[in-house]
Amino acid sequence: MLPPGDATTTLLNWRLRMSPGHFGLFMPLNQLAKKGVIVLVGVINPDYQGEIGLLLHNRGKEEYFWTTGDPLGRLLILPSPMIKANGKL
């Protein structure tokens, strides 16, 4: 349960190892945003090896309930070019 105005981290009970040169980016779902619940954008660094979780915020006027298996967000896996000190890739 997520009361209006509150935020919580919900653990997904999985771990993910990114391919070298990539990172993960969590994005909100439209269907939840319409209810006022958003995923606060989160980044999974290429070297992160801990448990993955989503930070949810309820900006709506009603409590939000979810159960195991409900879709909460979308994970994008993107290339992560290395930026060097002189600004070149």
C-alpha positions as CSV (number, residue, x, y, z in Angstrom):
1,M,0.0,0.0,0.0
2,L,1.2,3.5,-0.9
3,P,-0.7,6.4,0.7
4,P,-1.1,9.7,-1.3
5,G,2.1,11.9,-1.1
6,D,4.3,9.0,0.0
7,A,7.2,7.3,-1.7
8,T,8.6,3.8,-1.1
9,T,11.2,1.5,-2.5
10,T,10.0,-1.9,-3.5
11,L,12.5,-4.6,-4.0
12,L,12.1,-6.7,-7.1
13,N,13.8,-9.8,-5.8
14,W,16.2,-10.1,-8.7
15,R,19.7,-9.1,-9.7
16,L,21.0,-8.0,-13.0
17,R,24.5,-7.8,-14.4
18,M,24.8,-5.3,-17.2
19,S,26.8,-6.0,-20.4
20,P,30.0,-4.1,-20.4
21,G,29.5,-0.5,-21.6
22,H,25.7,-0.5,-20.8
23,F,23.5,0.8,-18.0
24,G,19.9,0.3,-17.0
25,L,17.2,3.1,-16.7
26,F,13.9,2.6,-15.0
27,M,10.9,4.4,-16.5
28,P,7.3,4.9,-15.4
29,L,4.3,3.3,-17.0
30,N,1.5,5.4,-18.5
31,Q,-1.2,3.2,-16.8
32,L,0.3,4.0,-13.4
33,A,0.9,7.7,-14.1
34,K,-2.8,8.1,-14.8
35,K,-3.5,6.9,-11.3
36,G,-0.9,9.3,-9.9
37,V,1.8,6.7,-9.2
38,I,5.2,7.2,-10.8
39,V,8.5,5.5,-10.8
40,L,11.1,8.0,-9.9
41,V,13.7,7.4,-12.6
42,G,16.5,5.2,-11.4
43,V,19.8,4.2,-12.9
44,I,21.5,0.9,-12.6
45,N,25.2,1.4,-13.0
46,P,27.2,-1.1,-15.1
47,D,29.1,-2.4,-12.1
48,Y,26.1,-2.6,-9.7
49,Q,25.5,-6.2,-8.4
50,G,23.0,-5.7,-5.5
51,E,19.3,-6.4,-5.5
52,I,17.2,-4.2,-7.8
53,G,14.4,-2.0,-6.5
54,L,12.0,0.6,-7.8
55,L,11.3,3.9,-6.1
56,L,7.6,4.6,-6.4
57,H,5.9,7.9,-5.5
58,N,2.1,8.3,-5.2
59,R,1.2,11.9,-6.2
60,G,-2.5,10.9,-6.6
61,K,-5.3,11.4,-4.1
62,E,-6.0,7.7,-3.3
63,E,-4.0,4.9,-1.8
64,Y,-2.3,2.7,-4.3
65,F,-2.2,-1.1,-3.8
66,W,-0.2,-3.6,-5.8
67,T,0.5,-7.3,-5.7
68,T,3.2,-9.6,-6.8
69,G,3.3,-9.7,-10.6
70,D,1.7,-6.3,-11.2
71,P,3.6,-4.2,-13.8
72,L,5.3,-1.2,-12.1
73,G,7.8,0.1,-14.6
74,R,9.9,-0.4,-17.7
75,L,13.6,-1.1,-17.7
76,L,15.7,0.2,-20.6
77,I,19.2,-1.1,-21.2
78,L,21.2,1.5,-23.0
79,P,24.8,1.9,-24.2
80,S,27.0,4.0,-21.9
81,P,29.9,5.6,-23.7
82,M,32.8,6.6,-21.5
83,I,33.4,10.3,-21.4
84,K,37.1,11.2,-20.9
85,A,38.5,14.3,-19.2
86,N,39.1,16.1,-22.5
87,G,35.4,15.7,-23.4
88,K,36.0,13.1,-26.2
89,L,34.5,9.6,-26.2
